[in-house]
Amino acid sequence: MTNINETLLKETKPYFYIYDCREDEIEHFLFCCRKFLERQKEAIRIIEGIMTAHGKKDLLRQVSELARVEYGIRELEPWVRDHVVHESRNC
């Protein structure tokens, strides 16, 4: 049975060249980043590359701030999903 990360890799692989993503970096993110802060840092780095490729790097500061806020409120709402980590898995 295929897990969600394997499915994401397979389904998004044809689009890596559009978003200037390297397969080895995406594989590392999906399969090797275990700690939350490591995943978050890697997600921001991936998003930065995608935004730069599309001329939208100026939005990175807002996305990074969103990641910081979501991490900070996890104690208040432990079920909240980290949208930065989640979204970068869809690149």
C-alpha positions in Angstrom: 0.0 0.0 0.0 1.3 3.5 -0.9 1.4 6.1 1.8 0.5 9.7 1.3 4.0 10.9 0.9 4.7 8.4 -1.8 1.5 9.5 -3.6 2.5 13.1 -3.3 5.9 12.5 -4.8 4.5 10.5 -7.7 1.7 12.9 -8.5 3.8 16.1 -8.2 7.0 14.8 -10.0 5.8 16.0 -13.4 5.6 19.6 -12.1 9.0 19.8 -10.4 10.5 21.6 -13.4 7.8 24.2 -13.4 8.4 25.1 -9.7 12.2 24.7 -9.9 12.1 21.8 -7.4 14.8 19.2 -7.1 13.6 15.6 -6.7 16.2 14.8 -4.1 15.2 17.8 -1.9 11.5 16.9 -2.1 12.2 13.3 -1.3 14.3 14.4 1.7 11.4 16.6 2.9 8.7 13.9 2.4 10.7 10.9 3.8 13.5 12.2 6.1 12.3 15.2 8.0 10.8 13.8 11.2 10.9 16.7 13.7 8.4 19.5 13.3 10.9 22.3 13.3 13.0 20.5 10.7 10.0 20.0 8.4 9.0 23.7 8.9 12.4 25.0 8.0 12.6 22.7 5.0 9.1 23.7 3.9 10.0 27.4 4.0 13.1 26.7 2.0 11.1 24.9 -0.7 8.5 27.6 -0.7 11.2 30.2 -1.1 12.5 28.5 -4.2 9.1 28.2 -5.7 8.3 31.9 -5.0 11.6 33.0 -6.4 11.0 31.0 -9.6 7.7 32.9 -10.0 9.0 36.3 -9.0 7.1 36.3 -5.7 9.9 36.1 -3.2 8.6 39.2 -1.4 5.7 37.0 0.0 8.2 34.7 1.8 8.3 37.0 4.9 4.5 36.6 5.3 4.6 32.9 4.8 7.4 32.6 7.4 5.5 34.7 9.8 2.4 32.5 9.3 4.6 29.4 10.1 5.9 31.1 13.3 2.3 32.1 14.5 0.9 28.6 13.7 3.7 27.0 15.7 3.2 29.4 18.6 -0.6 28.7 18.9 -0.3 25.0 18.8 -0.7 24.9 22.6 -3.9 26.9 22.4 -5.3 24.8 19.6 -3.4 21.5 19.5 -5.4 20.2 16.5 -4.5 23.2 14.3 -2.6 22.1 11.1 0.6 23.8 10.1 -0.4 25.2 6.7 3.2 26.0 5.7 4.4 22.4 6.1 1.2 21.1 4.7 1.2 23.3 1.6 4.8 22.7 0.7 4.1 19.0 0.6 1.7 19.9 -2.3 4.3 21.6 -4.4 
